[in-house]
Amino acid sequence: MQLNPLIAQYKSSWRMSLVFAFLAIAFGAISGFFTVDFNNPAYILFGLVGLVAFIVTIVSVEFGLLFLVFITYARVSDIVVHFHGAPSVAQAFIALLLLTVLIRWVVFKEKPIGWEMPAILLGLYGLVGLASVITAENTDLVLYKLSNYIKDVLVTLVVVVLIKRPPILRSVSWALLSAGIFMGTLSVYQYMTGTFTNNYGGFAQTDFQNIVGETNNYRLGGPIGDANFYAQIMLVLVPIALERMLHERKFALKILAGWAAVVTLLTVIFTFSRGGFVGLAISLLILAYFNPPRPVDMVFLLGLGIGLSFFVPATYFDRILSLNSLLPGQNGGGINIREDKSIQGRASQVLTAWSMIRQYPLLGVGMNNFSSRYQEFSKEIGLAPSASARSLHNLYLEVAAETGILGFSSFFMIIWLTIRSILNAWKIFRDELADDYANLTGGLAAGVGGYLMAAFFVHAAYPRQFYLLIGIVFALPIIAEKVKLDMNRKKV
């Protein structure tokens, strides 16, 4: 009768021995790294931060998830690599989280759930991308894109697996907002002070570009370095921040969410991105659908909007109104398409993409091969001849042109799973009267919806944030089912 407890104690001791052995090896490796590169201040600073995060992650893997969300959305790893010469933080940290998940699965029998369908659909799109080497002129570009895609998929699956408890969803939302506060505060300060030549360690890059007509000005690029892509990731955070500002119970958190809403919204404006404006407008409409504002909320938001309007540059309205030229029958009201080089160039890119799709309908011209073949195909169009390669400023056309019908279909299935996960989870939360989680889901839905709308104006040059977001969304049904189960237990 006493044998079973002894066996259990032995197994527990064996498992813990493995864990501590892993910790000892990892700690020794990191210590050795510090010894070799001790003279590099950047290595020391980022290395110590990474070491602290590593230790805390072992104690609480959920903290590791929040750390991953922050450094991924704020592009911390890319900045420390490209601007400070430090090793990649993200790659090592993702490997750590994957190893932690594996140890918890094999040793502690904590089987990960909810990752199977996302893995199948993401894997299918990856396989189509690999198959596109058949039609690709430059196979190295395909393989390079696939290697980055695999890293993105790992981020998605790690996030799905680690969001296991309902409260973590709130923490993940705040991790996103923390990244928004960090980037947005820096960007707003940079714009207000006019310190455009200071990139603030790489986290506040800018570019001097045409705004509208003969007017030129600086456009904020944040840690990405491109205004349009920066607007796309920042607009996601605006509805999430507004939702938290309206529904958080603690006053301090409401203030923090309001801070996030203000700086992320102003950052989107200071990018002067027309695609960002359209995406933001759509995200706010989606937020209003999932979280219908009360009259008191409307009054507050109206006041906030009026206050922020004083910070909006006059040229921003001129640039947004230039979209009027794209409407049928509009000749004099906006900027003519033949005079707006940006719109003219994008029109040429769209027509070129359609030409590629017609000639390579099944697998496209090869993943990541649009730019290298743009000149070849655009000569037939003649709208905006270019002496250099150009990227297609439309994610969906890019997928279709580079991977054909097969790639577009598999990518559309990923988007379909994203939308279905949101709607199913929101319905369960609402039916179970889990208002806070329903509100959180509405904020995420609005952010993701805005991102997908803005994707009509940009390509997939920086997709890591997108795959992070869909990882969070893919975990929603799992959280919803656990909330439903908890509610049923309370009823019993």
Secondary structure, 3 states (H helix, E strand, C coil): CCHHHHHHHHHHHHHHHHHHHHHHHHHHHHHHHHHHCCCCHHHHHHHHHHHHHHHHHHHCHHHHHHHHHHHHHCCHHHHHHHCCCCCCHHHHHHHHHHHHHHHHHHCCCCCCCCCHHHHHHHHHHHHHHHHHHHCCCCHHHHHHHHHHHHHHHHHHHHHHHHCCCHHHHHHHHHHHHHHHHHHHHHHHHHHHHCCCCCCHHHCCEEEEEEEECCEEEEEEEECCCCHHHHHHHHHHHHHHHHHHHHHCCCHHHHHHHHHHHHHHHHHHHHCCCHHHHHHHHHHHHHHHHHCCCCHHHHHHHHHHHHHHHCCCCHHHHHHHHHHHHHCCCCCCCCCCCCCCHHHHHHHHHHHHHHHHHHHCCCCCCCCCCHHHHHHHHHCCCCCCCCCCCCCCCCHHHHHHHHHHHHHHHHHHHHHHHHHHHHHHHHHHHHHCCCHHHHHHHHHHHHHHHHHHHHCCCCCCCCCHHHHHHHHHHHCHHHHHHHHHHHHHHHHC
